[in-house]
Amino acid sequence: MSYQVNLPKTVQKQLNALPQELKERILKCIVQLQEEPRPANSLQMKGGQGFRLRIGDYRVLYDIDDSSKLINLRRIGHRREIYRDL
């Protein structure tokens, strides 16, 4: 059974601020999360604070709720800035 992805407005704004080519690449990976929420290029973050998906120099931070089959996207950004204020 596939998961549903929740894309909050704040994350949508972060995504829209990126160049079109990068945005398409990230969206493709987000769609793939619906079928495989823990792909090979994702890691669980320290302290159990969700997962991170690596897409080049960019990261997608997200949480997985297995009981309701829901993926909550938390942040999208450059690796240099993404972990600030967590």
DSSP file (Angstrom, degrees, kcal/mol; ACC not computed):
  #  RESIDUE AA STRUCTURE BP1 BP2  ACC     N-H-->O    O-->H-N    N-H-->O    O-->H-N    TCO  KAPPA ALPHA  PHI   PSI    X-CA   Y-CA   Z-CA
    1    1 A M              0   0    0      0, 0.0     2,-0.1     0, 0.0    68,-0.0   0.000 360.0 360.0 360.0 137.1    0.0    0.0    0.0
    2    2 A S        -     0   0    0      1,-0.1    33,-0.2    34,-0.1     2,-0.2  -0.429 360.0-121.5 -84.9 157.8    1.4    3.4   -0.9
    3    3 A Y        -     0   0    0     31,-3.0     2,-0.4    30,-0.2    67,-0.2  -0.573  18.1-124.9 -92.7 157.0    1.9    6.3    1.5
    4    4 A Q  E     -a   70   0A   0     65,-2.6    67,-3.1    -2,-0.2     2,-0.5  -0.871  21.4-139.0-101.6 137.7    0.3    9.8    1.2
    5    5 A V  E     -a   71   0A   0     -2,-0.4     2,-0.6    65,-0.2    67,-0.2  -0.857   6.8-152.6-101.7 127.3    2.7   12.8    1.2
    6    6 A N  E     -a   72   0A   0     65,-3.5    67,-2.2    -2,-0.5    64,-0.0  -0.885  10.2-171.1 -98.5 119.1    1.7   15.9    3.1
    7    7 A L        -     0   0    0     -2,-0.6    67,-0.1    65,-0.1    65,-0.1  -0.847  11.8-154.5-113.8  92.7    3.3   19.0    1.6
    8    8 A P     >  -     0   0    0      0, 0.0     4,-2.3     0, 0.0     3,-0.2  -0.176  28.2-108.8 -63.7 160.8    2.7   22.0    3.9
    9    9 A K  H  > S+     0   0    0      1,-0.2     4,-2.2     2,-0.2     5,-0.2   0.856 118.1  56.2 -59.8 -37.0    2.6   25.6    2.5
   10   10 A T  H  > S+     0   0    0      1,-0.2     4,-1.6     2,-0.2    -1,-0.2   0.903 110.2  44.4 -63.8 -40.0    6.0   26.4    4.1
   11   11 A V  H  > S+     0   0    0     -3,-0.2     4,-2.3     2,-0.2    -1,-0.2   0.867 109.9  56.0 -71.3 -36.7    7.6   23.5    2.4
   12   12 A Q  H  X S+     0   0    0     -4,-2.3     4,-2.5     1,-0.2    -2,-0.2   0.890 107.1  50.3 -61.2 -39.3    5.9   24.3   -0.9
   13   13 A K  H  X S+     0   0    0     -4,-2.2     4,-1.3     2,-0.2    -1,-0.2   0.897 109.2  50.9 -65.3 -40.5    7.4   27.8   -0.7
   14   14 A Q  H  < S+     0   0    0     -4,-1.6     4,-0.3     1,-0.2    -2,-0.2   0.900 112.8  46.7 -62.7 -40.2   10.8   26.4   -0.1
   15   15 A L  H >< S+     0   0    0     -4,-2.3     3,-1.5     1,-0.2    -2,-0.2   0.906 109.1  53.4 -68.1 -43.0   10.4   24.1   -3.2
   16   16 A N  H 3< S+     0   0    0     -4,-2.5    -1,-0.2     1,-0.3    -2,-0.2   0.737  99.8  63.6 -66.0 -22.8    9.1   27.0   -5.4
   17   17 A A  T 3< S+     0   0    0     -4,-1.3    -1,-0.3    -3,-0.2    -2,-0.2   0.584  89.4  89.3 -77.0  -9.8   12.2   29.1   -4.5
   18   18 A L  S <  S-     0   0    0     -3,-1.5    -3,-0.0    -4,-0.3     5,-0.0  -0.479  92.7 -88.0 -87.6 157.6   14.4   26.5   -6.3
   19   19 A P     >  -     0   0    0      0, 0.0     4,-2.7     0, 0.0     5,-0.2  -0.301  42.1-112.2 -60.2 150.2   15.4   26.5   -9.9
   20   20 A Q  H  > S+     0   0    0      1,-0.2     4,-2.5     2,-0.2     5,-0.2   0.873 114.2  51.2 -55.3 -45.8   12.9   24.6  -12.2
   21   21 A E  H  > S+     0   0    0      1,-0.2     4,-1.7     2,-0.2    -1,-0.2   0.913 114.0  44.0 -61.5 -43.4   15.3   21.7  -13.0
   22   22 A L  H  > S+     0   0    0      2,-0.2     4,-2.5     1,-0.2    -1,-0.2   0.891 111.0  55.0 -67.9 -40.0   16.1   21.1   -9.4
   23   23 A K  H  X S+     0   0    0     -4,-2.7     4,-2.7     1,-0.2    -2,-0.2   0.914 108.2  48.8 -59.5 -44.0   12.5   21.4   -8.4
   24   24 A E  H  X S+     0   0    0     -4,-2.5     4,-2.1     2,-0.2    -1,-0.2   0.892 110.8  50.8 -63.8 -39.7   11.5   18.7  -10.9
   25   25 A R  H  X S+     0   0    0     -4,-1.7     4,-1.6    -5,-0.2    -2,-0.2   0.913 112.7  45.5 -64.0 -43.3   14.2   16.4   -9.6
   26   26 A I  H  X S+     0   0    0     -4,-2.5     4,-2.3     2,-0.2    -2,-0.2   0.910 111.2  52.4 -67.7 -42.6   13.1   16.8   -6.0
   27   27 A L  H  X S+     0   0    0     -4,-2.7     4,-2.4     1,-0.2    -1,-0.2   0.882 106.3  54.5 -61.0 -38.0    9.4   16.4   -6.9
   28   28 A K  H  X S+     0   0    0     -4,-2.1     4,-1.7     1,-0.2    -1,-0.2   0.915 110.0  46.4 -61.2 -42.7   10.3   13.1   -8.7
   29   29 A C  H  X S+     0   0    0     -4,-1.6     4,-1.2     2,-0.2    -2,-0.2   0.868 110.4  53.1 -67.9 -36.5   12.0   11.8   -5.5
   30   30 A I  H  X S+     0   0    0     -4,-2.3     4,-0.6     1,-0.2     3,-0.4   0.907 107.9  50.6 -65.1 -41.3    9.0   13.0   -3.4
   31   31 A V  H >< S+     0   0    0     -4,-2.4     3,-1.1     1,-0.2     4,-0.5   0.888 107.1  54.6 -62.5 -38.6    6.6   11.0   -5.6
   32   32 A Q  H >X S+     0   0    0     -4,-1.7     4,-2.3     1,-0.3     3,-0.9   0.776  94.8  69.0 -67.0 -25.4    8.9    7.9   -5.2
   33   33 A L  H 3< S+     0   0    0     -4,-1.2    -1,-0.3    -3,-0.4    -2,-0.2   0.795  86.6  68.7 -61.8 -26.8    8.6    8.3   -1.4
   34   34 A Q  T << S+     0   0    0     -3,-1.1   -31,-3.0    -4,-0.6    -1,-0.2   0.870 111.4  30.3 -61.1 -36.1    4.9    7.3   -1.8
   35   35 A E  T <4 S+     0   0    0     -3,-0.9    -2,-0.2    -4,-0.5    -1,-0.2   0.814 136.8  24.3 -91.2 -34.8    6.0    3.7   -2.8
   36   36 A E     <  +     0   0    0     -4,-2.3    -1,-0.2     1,-0.1    -2,-0.1  -0.795  62.4 179.1-134.4  90.6    9.2    3.5   -0.8
   37   37 A P  S    S+     0   0    0      0, 0.0    -4,-0.1     0, 0.0    -1,-0.1   0.638  82.8  45.3 -70.4 -12.7    9.3    5.8    2.2
   38   38 A R  S    S+     0   0    0     -5,-0.1     6,-0.0     4,-0.0     4,-0.0  -0.562  80.4 176.9-127.2  68.6   12.8    4.6    3.2
   39   39 A P    >   -     0   0    0      0, 0.0     3,-1.7     0, 0.0    -6,-0.0  -0.137  46.1 -98.6 -69.0 170.5   14.8    4.6    0.0
   40   40 A A  T 3  S+     0   0    0      1,-0.3     0, 0.0     3,-0.0     0, 0.0   0.804 121.3  54.5 -61.4 -31.8   18.5    3.7   -0.1
   41   41 A N  T 3  S+     0   0    0     13,-0.1    13,-1.8     2,-0.0     2,-0.3   0.172  93.4  90.0 -92.3  20.4   19.7    7.3   -0.2
   42   42 A S  E <   -B   53   0A   0     -3,-1.7     2,-0.3    11,-0.2    11,-0.2  -0.869  55.9-166.9-112.2 151.1   17.7    8.3    3.0
   43   43 A L  E     -B   52   0A   0      9,-2.1     9,-2.4    -2,-0.3     2,-0.4  -0.976  26.7-113.9-133.6 147.6   18.9    8.1    6.5
   44   44 A Q  E     -B   51   0A   0     -2,-0.3     7,-0.3     7,-0.2     3,-0.1  -0.683  41.9-120.9 -77.8 133.4   17.2    8.3    9.9
   45   45 A M    >   -     0   0    0      5,-2.9     3,-1.4    -2,-0.4     4,-0.3  -0.370  33.7 -88.3 -75.8 154.1   18.4   11.5   11.6
   46   46 A K  G >  S+     0   0    0      1,-0.3     3,-0.6     2,-0.2    -1,-0.1  -0.293 113.7  27.5 -60.7 142.8   20.1   11.4   15.0
   47   47 A G  G 3  S-     0   0    0      1,-0.2    -1,-0.3    -3,-0.1    -2,-0.1   0.564 124.2 -83.6  81.2   8.6   17.8   11.5   17.9
   48   48 A G  G <  S+     0   0    0     -3,-1.4     2,-0.3     1,-0.1    -1,-0.2   0.804  82.1 148.9  66.2  29.2   15.0    9.9   15.9
   49   49 A Q    <   -     0   0    0     -3,-0.6     2,-0.2    -4,-0.3    -1,-0.1  -0.122  64.1 -87.3 -89.2  38.4   13.9   13.2   14.5
   50   50 A G        -     0   0    0     -2,-0.3    -5,-2.9    -5,-0.2     2,-0.3  -0.563  58.4 -57.7  96.2-159.5   12.7   11.8   11.2
   51   51 A F  E     -BC  44  62A   0     11,-3.6    11,-2.5    -7,-0.3     2,-0.4  -0.824  32.3-146.0-125.2 159.8   14.5   11.1    8.0
   52   52 A R  E     -BC  43  61A   0     -9,-2.4    -9,-2.1    -2,-0.3     2,-0.5  -0.994   7.0-154.4-128.6 139.8   16.5   13.0    5.5
   53   53 A L  E     -BC  42  60A   0      7,-2.5     7,-2.0    -2,-0.4     2,-0.5  -0.952  13.8-142.2-112.9 126.1   16.6   12.3    1.7
   54   54 A R  E     + C   0  59A   0    -13,-1.8     2,-0.3    -2,-0.5     5,-0.2  -0.782  24.2 170.3 -94.0 125.9   19.8   13.4   -0.2
   55   55 A I  E >   - C   0  58A   0      3,-2.9     3,-2.0    -2,-0.5     2,-0.2  -0.801  66.5 -66.6-132.9  89.5   19.3   14.8   -3.6
   56   56 A G  T 3  S-     0   0    0     -2,-0.3    -1,-0.1     1,-0.3     0, 0.0  -0.494 115.6 -17.1  63.7-128.3   22.7   16.2   -4.7
   57   57 A D  T 3  S+     0   0    0     -2,-0.2    22,-3.0    -3,-0.1     2,-0.3   0.373 126.3  85.5 -87.3   4.3   23.5   19.2   -2.5
   58   58 A Y  E <   -CD  55  78A   0     -3,-2.0    -3,-2.9    20,-0.2     2,-0.4  -0.744  61.2-155.4-109.0 155.1   19.9   19.4   -1.3
   59   59 A R  E     -CD  54  77A   0     18,-2.9    18,-2.0    -2,-0.3     2,-0.5  -0.957   8.5-154.9-129.9 146.9   18.0   17.6    1.4
   60   60 A V  E     -CD  53  76A   0     -7,-2.0    -7,-2.5    -2,-0.4     2,-0.4  -0.990  15.1-158.1-118.0 120.1   14.4   16.8    2.1
   61   61 A L  E     +CD  52  75A   0     14,-2.6    13,-3.5    -2,-0.5    14,-1.5  -0.846  24.9 157.1 -99.9 133.7   13.6   16.3    5.8
   62   62 A Y  E     -CD  51  73A   0    -11,-2.5   -11,-3.6    -2,-0.4     2,-0.3  -0.983  34.0-134.4-153.8 160.6   10.5   14.3    6.5
   63   63 A D  E     - D   0  72A   0      9,-2.4     9,-2.1    -2,-0.3     2,-0.5  -0.868  17.6-144.2-114.9 151.3    8.7   12.2    9.1
   64   64 A I  E     - D   0  71A   0     -2,-0.3     2,-0.7     7,-0.2     7,-0.2  -0.974   8.0-167.1-119.4 128.9    6.9    8.8    8.5
   65   65 A D  E  >> - D   0  70A   0      5,-3.1     5,-2.1    -2,-0.5     4,-0.7  -0.886   7.7-177.4-111.5  96.4    3.7    7.8   10.2
   66   66 A D  T  45S+     0   0    0     -2,-0.7     3,-0.2     1,-0.2    -1,-0.1   0.819  76.8  60.7 -66.1 -31.6    3.5    4.1    9.4
   67   67 A S  T  45S+     0   0    0      1,-0.2    -1,-0.2    -3,-0.1    -2,-0.0   0.876 118.7  27.2 -67.0 -36.0    0.2    3.6   11.2
   68   68 A S  T  45S-     0   0    0     -3,-0.4    -1,-0.2     2,-0.1    -2,-0.2   0.346 105.7-122.4-105.6   5.9   -1.7    6.1    9.0
   69   69 A K  T  <5 +     0   0    0     -4,-0.7   -65,-2.6    -3,-0.2     2,-0.4   0.928  63.3 144.5  54.6  50.0    0.6    5.6    5.9
   70   70 A L  E   < -aD   4  65A   0     -5,-2.1    -5,-3.1   -67,-0.2     2,-0.5  -0.965  40.5-159.7-126.1 136.1    1.5    9.3    5.9
   71   71 A I  E     -aD   5  64A   0    -67,-3.1   -65,-3.5    -2,-0.4     2,-0.7  -0.971  10.9-159.9-112.9 120.0    4.7   11.1    5.1
   72   72 A N  E     -aD   6  63A   0     -9,-2.1    -9,-2.4    -2,-0.5     2,-0.3  -0.891  10.0-145.0-102.7 113.3    5.0   14.7    6.5
   73   73 A L  E     + D   0  62A   0    -67,-2.2   -11,-0.3    -2,-0.7   -62,-0.2  -0.605  20.4 177.1 -75.9 134.7    7.6   16.8    4.7
   74   74 A R  E     -     0   0A   0    -13,-3.5     2,-0.3     1,-0.4   -12,-0.2   0.780  57.2  -6.9-107.7 -38.8    9.3   19.2    7.1
   75   75 A R  E     - D   0  61A   0    -14,-1.5   -14,-2.6     2,-0.0    -1,-0.4  -0.993  43.9-162.3-159.3 151.0   11.9   21.1    5.1
   76   76 A I  E     + D   0  60A   0     -2,-0.3     2,-0.3   -16,-0.2   -16,-0.2  -0.986  41.0 112.3-135.4 128.3   13.6   21.3    1.7
   77   77 A G  E     - D   0  59A   0    -18,-2.0   -18,-2.9    -2,-0.4     2,-0.1  -0.992  64.0 -54.8-176.6 176.8   16.9   23.2    1.3
   78   78 A H  E >>  - D   0  58A   0     -2,-0.3     4,-2.3   -20,-0.2     3,-1.5  -0.384  50.0-119.0 -68.0 146.0   20.6   23.2    0.6
   79   79 A R  T 34 S+     0   0    0    -22,-3.0     4,-0.5     1,-0.3    -1,-0.1   0.778 112.0  61.0 -59.9 -27.5   22.7   21.0    2.8
   80   80 A R  T 34 S+     0   0    0    -23,-0.3    -1,-0.3     1,-0.2   -22,-0.1   0.790 120.5  22.8 -68.9 -27.9   24.6   24.0    4.2
   81   81 A E  T X4 S+     0   0    0     -3,-1.5     3,-1.3     2,-0.1    -2,-0.2   0.613  98.7  86.8-114.0 -17.2   21.4   25.6    5.6
   82   82 A I  T 3< S+     0   0    0     -4,-2.3    -3,-0.1     1,-0.3    -2,-0.1   0.786  88.3  50.4 -64.9 -31.7   18.8   22.8    6.1
   83   83 A Y  T >  S+     0   0    0     -4,-0.5     3,-1.0     2,-0.0    -1,-0.3   0.509  82.5 112.1 -90.4  -2.9   19.9   21.7    9.6
   84   84 A R  T <  S+     0   0    0     -3,-1.3    -3,-0.0     1,-0.2    -4,-0.0  -0.412  82.1  13.4 -67.9 145.1   19.9   25.1   11.2
   85   85 A D  T 3         0   0    0      1,-0.1    -1,-0.2    -2,-0.1    -2,-0.0   0.774 360.0 360.0  62.9  31.0   17.1   25.8   13.8
   86   86 A L    <         0   0    0     -3,-1.0    -1,-0.1     0, 0.0    -2,-0.1   0.461 360.0 360.0 -89.7 360.0   16.2   22.1   14.2
